[in-house]
Amino acid sequence: MNCDKCGTFNAIGSKFCIKCGNNLVVQTVPQQNVIEQPIPSNMQQPSVNGAINNSINYNVPPVQSQLNMSLNYFRYIVYSLIQPINTYKNENSKLTNFKNSFILVLIVAGIATLANFIQTVINTVRVVNYSLFSDPTTTWDFSRMKDIKYLDVIGKNFLIYVGIIFGIAIIFYLGSLIIKKNINFNKILGIVSSSLIPIVLGAFIISPILGLLWNPLSIIFTLISLVYSFIALYEIINGEIMLEKDKKIYFNIICFSIILVAGYFIYVKLFMNQISDLGDMFNFFN
């Protein structure tokens, strides 16, 4: 018999077209008279079905695979610097996966750590000589690099940045539990990481470069990056929680106040030379 859909010749008694998979039973036998017989579990799949499975056109929507849940981190970070809110909205389903969110946290913390390490090296080897009778001169003494405690600088800063991201995420997650909003913690972790990308790239990388041209420009750009990240975090987190006006105000005031107080405490303890090495960091709350 010939298929009424593609015209391919099929053996008599075939239920499906070997080329397009069209149901051949419908065109030869009325549907109400067709009795489906159960196939014993010990029988192999007929060869006709095997041919169907090997055909190209199934006309069936593909099932989403694990590959579709993977995140292009480089592209995501670049676009988050330009359009953090829209970039998150386009990829938010992938950030419900803990692996994607956690890797994003590590990448953001790693970028901040690397930028901080480079700045530490520059500040160490750069020597400015001041004189009363001439302009300051700058020399580079690379022998001073041996004085850098690499494990402390890299390890301490990396753990600090990872802790900051998790800390902010935990604050918003606990706040969402208090107001009885069921939000995935992995997604909140991804939101915090996404919103911090502008401040990390802006303040840690772009701002020092601008400082070489004009120091006030570096300060201004750092403040702009900070405000930019704050707005991104505010818009994305509230887009997920979706509170009414009054509850939204109270929720944000409390959460951001806790973040600011904790941030000031961390700044004083960590960045005002009160922690000198990696070992001291574990006595942070002592």
N, C-alpha and C positions, 0 to 999 in steps of 0.2 A: 504494500500500500504506500501511497505517497503522502507526505506531510502536507497539510493544508496551509502551513505557515511558511515553510522554506522550500517545499517541493521535493525534498530528499526522499529517495526510495528506502523503505524500511521493510524488514522481514515481516511476514504475516504473523500476527499475534503479539507484535511489539506494543508495549504500553507507552513508550516514550520515543521521540525522534532521536536518532543517534547523533544528529548534528546540532540541533537547537534546543533539545530537551522538551519540545512541545508534547502535551498530553494527547496521545493518539486514541485513547479509549473514548474520549468525549465525542470524536467525530464518527465513531463506528457503532458505539453502543450508548443508549440513553443513560444519563448519569444515575437516574434513580434505580436502574436495573443492575448496576454494577455492584457486585458483592466483593469487598476486599477480604481476601483470605490472609490470615496472619502467617508470617514467614517464620518457620522454626528457627530457633537461635543457633542450631548446629549447621544450618545451611549457609553456604557462601553466597555473597551478593551476585546476582546474575551479571553476565558479561555486558548486557545491554546497558545496565546502570553504570557499569564501569566505564563504558564509552561515554555516557553522559557526563560522568564526573571529570572526564578528561577534556571535555569540550571547553571552548573559550568563553562563549556567551552564556551565562547562567540567568541573567536578568534578576539577580538577587542582590540586595545591598550587602556590601562587605561588612563583616563583623570587625569592630575596632580591636586592634591588636595592641600588644604591649609596646610595639614600636611607635604607635601613634601617641603614646603617653610620654615619649621621651621629649626632652626640652632642649632646644638649641640655645645653650647658655650664652654663647658669644653674641648671637643675634639679639637675645632677650636683654642682655646688659646694655648693648649699644642703643636699642630702641627705648629702654627704660630711662636712659639719660635724656632722651629727647621728649618722649611722650610716656611717662611712667604710668599714668592712669589708663590710657587706652591700651598700652602694651599688656598690662595686667589683665584687663578685661578680655583680651583676645586669648590669653594663655591661662586663665585662672583655673580651668578644669584640670590642667596638668599639675598645678601646685597643690592639689589635694593628695598627691602622692608624696609620702614622706621622703623618699629618695630624692626626688626633684627639689623639694624645698630645702632639704639638708645640704645637698650639693651646692645649691645657690647660696646658702649661708656660708659655707666654706670658701666659695669663690669670692664673695664680697669681703669676708674677713681676710682672705689671703691677699686681695688687692690692697686693702688698707695696710696690712702688715708689710707688704713689699714696699709700698710707697713710704711708709714710716722708716723702714730700714735704710732705704736710699737716702732719705733726708738725714738720718743719723750719721751715715757714712760721710755725707757732704759736710755736715757740721763738725765732724771730727777732724777730717783732713784739711779743711779750709781754715787758714790762719790769717787773721787780719792784724796787720801791724799799724799801730797808731803813732803819730809823731806830732809834736807841737809846731814843727816848722814846715811840714809838708802834708799832702793829702794821704789818707790811709792807703796802704798797699796790701794786696792779697797774695798769699802764697799757698801752695798745696803741698802738704807734708803727708804723703801716703804711708810713711812708716808708722804713723799714729794709728793705723787701722788695726794693729796688733793689740791695741788697748780696748778695742770694742769687745764686749761680752756678747758674742753672736747668739748663743743659746738663750740668754736672758732677753735680748732685744727682740728676737724673732718669736721665741716661745711665749714670752710674757704678753707681748702685744697681740699675738694671734688668739690666745685664750681670752684676753680682755675683749676683743672685738666679737668673738663668737658668743661670749657671755652677755655682752650688751644686746646683741640681736635676740638671743633667747630670752633675756630679761624683759625686753619691751614686749615680745610676743606673749610671755606669760602674764604680764600685767593686763593686756587686752583680753587674753583668754579667760582669766579669772573674772574680769569685769563682765564679760559676756555670760559667764555662768551665773553671776549674781543677778543679772537682769533676765535670766532664763532664756537666753538666745543660744541655740545649739549651733555653734560654729566650729568647723574642723580646725584643730590646732595646727595641722600641717599647712592649711591655707593661711592662717594668721602668720605663721612663720615665713611663708612666702611673701605675704603682704609687707611685713617689716623689712625683709631683705630687699624687696623691690623698691620700696620708698627710700631706703638708705643709699641706693646706688648713686643718685645725683650728688649727695654730700660726700660720699667716698671718692668718687672720681673728680668732683669739683674742688673740694678742700684739700685732698691729699695729693692730687696729681696736677691739675690745671692751675690751681692757686699758687703753688710754689714757683711754677714757671712764670706766671705773671708777676710774681714778686721780684724776679730778676730784672724786669723792666721798670716797675714802679711799685714800691711796697704798699702804698694805700690801695692800689688796684687789687692786690692779692687779698687784702682784708675785705674789701667790698664784695669780691667774687665769692669769698668764703661765706659771708653773710647771706648772699643771694642763694647759694647752694643749700644752706641750712634752712632758709624759708621755703625753698622749692621742695625739699624733702619733707618738711613739716606739712605743707599743703597736700602733697601726694599721699602721705600717710593718713591724714585727716579724711580726704575724699574717698580713698579706697576702703578704709576700715569702716567708715559710716555707710558706704555703699553695700557692704556685706551685712552689717548689723541692722540697718534700716529701722531706726527708732523714730518716735514722734519728736516734735520740736523740743519740748521741755526736757524729756528724758535724754535726748541727744545732747543737749547743752550740758546737763549734769554729768553724763557719762564721760564726755570729752574733757571737761574741767578736771574731774577726779583723776582720770587715767593720765592725762598729760602733766598734771601737777605732780603725780607720783614719779613720772619719768624725769621731770625737771629736777626734783629734789634728789632722786637717785643719781641722776647725771652729774649734778654738782658735787655730790659726795664722792662719786667715782673720780671725777676730775681732780678734786683736792687730794685724794688718797693715792691716785695712780700717776697723775701727770704733774704733780708739784713736788716730785722727788721724795715722796714719803715711802715709796717702794723702790728699792734700789736694784733688786735682782729677782729672779724667778722664784727662789726659795721664800722670799719675803711675801710673795703674793698669796701663798697658801695660809699666811697668818693675817690675811686681809681683814677679817672680821673679829680678830682677837683684840 
